[in-house]
Amino acid sequence: MGDTRVEHCLALKVMRLTKPTLGLPSQLHSDRSDLTQDLLIENLKTDVNSLDTLEGLNLGKLLILPQSFGNIYLGETFSSYVCVHNDSTETCRNVSVKADLQTGTQRIGLVTGQERLTLAPGETIDHVIHHEVKELGTHILVCDVTYASPTSDKLNFRKFFKFQVMKPLDVKTKFYNAESDEVFLEAQVQNITLGNINLDRVVLEPSSVFTVKPIHLGTNDNTGVFSSGTCLQSQDSWQFLFCLSPRPDLVTEKTLKSLTNIGKLDIVWRSAYCDKGRLQTSQLQRLAPNTGDLKVSVLHSPALALIYQPLPIQIRITNNCDRTLELEQNLDLNSEKISWVGVTNTNLGLLEPGGSIKIGVELVLQECGLQSLPGLQLKDSLLTRVYEFNDLAQIFCIDDQDLFSFIKSEYIK
């Protein structure tokens, strides 16, 4: 069989557009002899890439363009320069250039095949393409060139350029459902690239039924709970903490426990050469809280108290079951550290499904230190079922009037 290869008039060149890197000077190893040491120093001084007067640091001063497509991280923007050049002495007609990006699940058109009527010798067709990569794995840039030469009505050739898209960050989340209906989210962000990255932003975009408040140790919005600054070294992790509160105008007590969609994390980062990347997680899901038939929430309780002084406590009781409850309140009288003021046994009446009532009680602390609210017992008279709730709140008790007044005026608003 004869050789069927065609000598094309056009040449296709593709180059990835990315930041250059610093090249390293020649690296020579020597023993401790004076001869080889002098040769090493002389070689570093004559190396065009070696820093003047600082040859011993082995640092380069020249920028090197990428020699291959290399790897790219998820969330970065893939930029490439596509050039078709007429290397021949003939004029080509109906030149069409097409570039597609083939991923594991789809084929994305980046350059459409718009025809150019003529391409004279030495002329070029240039395209700069940009695409934010949103899938992991192997990506293939497929470039297709179609044209007509003076000796043929239609010629075609195609080239493939393969690169890998890797994961830059590893994100792990933990949820905690508080008794106050708030949801706390801890997000651990780990840098799994080979170099340092800068975290420009780590925010939580909540679902429509929640409002979010980030919890920071410092004043910087990008400060994590266990970190400071913005530079995250390779394999290091930072923790970020967010508090989500349900919107009272959109969420009822009955539907709150069925809400599992929290929101998604939005992370903006930059590589060591300021290449920008963005990573968004999928919708984060929490486990539905198990609230039982009754839910008791403390609406108001002082954090600091003076010994032997009555303290007002406001409590809300919510019926989470599908039946009506006839409740009777019973306050624990067995504690030696706390005494209740007033009536300890009260009939609260009927509570419909999804309904709630507010009750007010008073207590007196009889011992200094951190004290937990004693047991609250609720009895359903219809089914003779008893519900007990302990450690509803913590109160710190002191016996110094002056110290109490100072702390309350300076730190408790």
Secondary structure as UniProt FT lines:
FT   STRAND          10..16
FT   STRAND          21..22
FT   HELIX           34..46
FT   TURN            48..49
FT   TURN            52..53
FT   HELIX           55..57
FT   STRAND          63..64
FT   STRAND          71..73
FT   TURN            74..75
FT   STRAND          76..86
FT   STRAND          92..102
FT   STRAND          107..111
FT   STRAND          115..119
FT   TURN            121..122
FT   STRAND          124..132
FT   STRAND          137..149
FT   TURN            150..151
FT   STRAND          152..166
FT   STRAND          169..177
FT   TURN            179..180
FT   STRAND          183..191
FT   STRAND          197..206
FT   TURN            208..209
FT   STRAND          210..215
FT   TURN            221..222
FT   TURN            225..226
FT   STRAND          231..232
FT   TURN            234..235
FT   STRAND          237..246
FT   TURN            248..250
FT   HELIX           253..256
FT   TURN            257..258
FT   STRAND          261..270
FT   TURN            272..273
FT   STRAND          276..280
FT   STRAND          284..285
FT   STRAND          294..300
FT   STRAND          304..306
FT   TURN            307..308
FT   STRAND          310..319
FT   STRAND          325..331
FT   STRAND          338..341
FT   STRAND          345..351
FT   TURN            353..354
FT   STRAND          356..365
FT   STRAND          369..372
FT   STRAND          376..380
FT   TURN            381..384
FT   STRAND          385..389
FT   STRAND          394..398
FT   HELIX           401..410
//
